[in-house]
Amino acid sequence: MEFTSPYDDYQRALDYDIHAEVAPGVWTVCKKLDRTTLLAHDITDMLATDSDSDSDSTSPARQGLGFLLGSDGANLLQEVKAIINHENLICLRDWFSIAMQKPKSRGYEKRTFVVWDNCDAGTLENLLVEEYDKYKPDQETDDSTSSRSDVQDEASDTDTEMTDIHVHVHAHETDKLKKFLPESLCWHVLTSVLKALAWLHDGSPELVRIGPNKYGMNPTPDWNPALHRDITPANIQFQQPRRKETYGQCKLGNYGSLYLSNHHNGDGKSSVERVRGKALAPRKGDVDSLLDDLIQQDDRYGYTYKEQPDQPYTVISEWRAFGEIMQAMMIPPSGTKTNVNDHIQNVTKHGVRYNLGGVDYSVGLKNVIIRMMTLNPDEKSADGNYLFPNRDTLTSNLCVEAFERFRRWRVSTDEGREVVTVESQQAQQILEDTKAQAEMWNATVEMNRIVDKLQAEKGPWRFDDHEDAEIDDFDPTGFTFQDLANDEDERPYPIRDIPPDDNWDFDP
């Protein structure tokens, strides 16, 4: 068995302390530099290739991770690491090899690990199982179905201009609006996952300030959209707060179904209107569909919702999958210990406006979710032009819109003003680090100044309280061991009478 790996030695492993095996082949490791806890996944068997089948390009090893990451294959490890590198994605941090002792043996074998972020606060799936009464102490939940006869029908969900919705609910006086998870958590998940999708879809690394109270994103030119294809509550994970933030970092993970398309979003500089194109992918688990078949199916189904089993997977599919999860966070399950998949399926039985009309959340949050569920990049105006000239990077637009509405909610509500965001704590950490570096620099400058002063006053090698003149007046010939004698019978004699070291004889 030959182990192919992109590593030359075990030097990288010295950067980590390996702690405990938390699952078969998965270890917790601690980075020595900053004591960050990460997860190391053993991928040795995935990189292994059978020497007898190296010439067989159809073997699983030649088609799988071993070929993509192995030094004798495509060797795309650096490229994969560059793509999976965002604060709201479970990032591929590093890789290393170690010599691990074989079970029940004194021999060692080389094992290769990839290092990932450690999301140590669970997943969103854990929060969608049953009702959490602790989150609504001042509001009782009424599970009875409210009458919403005047709620706007889902067929009109194709509106493109974002305006605040006004839903009129005819209900009895005893009926109350429902609420499930805290709105602050909903905003946190919404903005975090949209930032992750903006990076995957458009190559937009972060939100940037472009003016007073105005933010934007900078998509990467000629970006090839990556479709996650597995946006589920189980794949939205959390980290414990690192400082004083209300919620720890929220990250999207599990890239087993990630699809990197060959469609590119353009360079953003040409004034010529591009022919409409989009990233098309087969649905999760489908590996036989050809691109021509996907194009035909996409023309057939268009903007159909709910999406059909053979409908191609697009960026719109990602928005809708995430929008359904957001609705599941706001609508209480039908009963305690409800299956998460059943809960989301119940959400999809009705339109987004019907679902959100009976929940007690801010209009801004509802509007972003409606926008995400109803936005159609292919929509045209009466003159035949596309309504969205930047239709290839609309995920970034959704992210900016959600972030700006989140900021307005934070300053206009009591719950929002109590929220401490991850970004604010990261900025505070940077400020403290900068201050500490400045203090260290000033201390170094002051120490060098004192040293220079002492050297100028007392000479380059004198740092005691004796003056050089006292050293010049010192006569070593007058010094005897009488000064060091403690016993009366010790005979004093001058230092010059002590024989040389090489004449001393310690033999009995």
NORZI-V403066 format. One line per field, one symbol per residue. ss: DSSP state (~ for helix, > for strand, _ for the rest). burial: b if it has 16 or more other C-alpha atoms within 10 Angstrom, else e. A space follows every 10 residues. Layout:
# NORZI-V403066
ss: ???
burial: ???
This chain:
# NORZI-V403066
ss: _>>_______ ~~~~~>>>>> >>>__>>>>> >_____>>>> >>_~~~~>>_ ~~~______~ ~~~_~~~~~_ ______~~~~ ~~~_____>_ _>>>>>>>>> >______>>> >>>>>>>___ __>~~~~___ __~~~_____ __________ ___~~~____ __________ _______>__ __~~~~~~~~ ~~~~~~~~~~ ~~____>>>> >__>>>>___ ___>>>>___ __~~~>>>__ _________> >>______>> >>>>______ __________ >_________ ~~~~~~~~~~ ~_________ __>_~~~~~~ ~~~~~~~~~~ _________~ ~~~~~~~___ _~~~~~__>_ __~~~~~~~~ ~~~~_____> _____>____ ~~~~~~~~~~ ~~~~~~~~~~ ~~_~~~~___ _~~~~~~~~~ ~~~~~~~~~~ ~~~~~~~~~~ ~~~~~~~~__ _______~~~ ~~~__~~~_> ~~~_______ ___>~~~___ ~~~_____
burial: eebbbbeeee eebeebebee eeeeebbbbb eeeeeebbbb bbbbebbbbe eeeeeeeeee bbeebbbbbb beeebbbeee eebbbbbbbb bbbbbbbbee eeeeeeeeee bbbbbbbbbe eebbbeebbb beeeeeeeee beeeebebee bbeeeebeee eeeeeebeee eeeebbbbbb bbbbebbbbb bbbbbbbbbb bbbbbbbeee eeeeebbbbb eebbbbbbbb bbbbbbbbbb eeeebbbbbb bbbbbeeebb beebbbeeee eeeeeeebbb bbbbeeeeee eeebbeebee eebeeeeeee bbbbbbbbbb bbbbbbbbbb bbbeeeeeeb eebbeebbee bbbbbbbbbb bebbbbbbbb bbbbbbbbbe eeeeebbbee bbbbbbbbbb bbbbbbeebb eeeeebeebb bbeebeeeee eeeeeeeeee eeeeeeeeee eeebeeeeee eeeeeeeeee eeeeeeeeee eeeeeeeeee eeeeeeeeee eeeeeeee
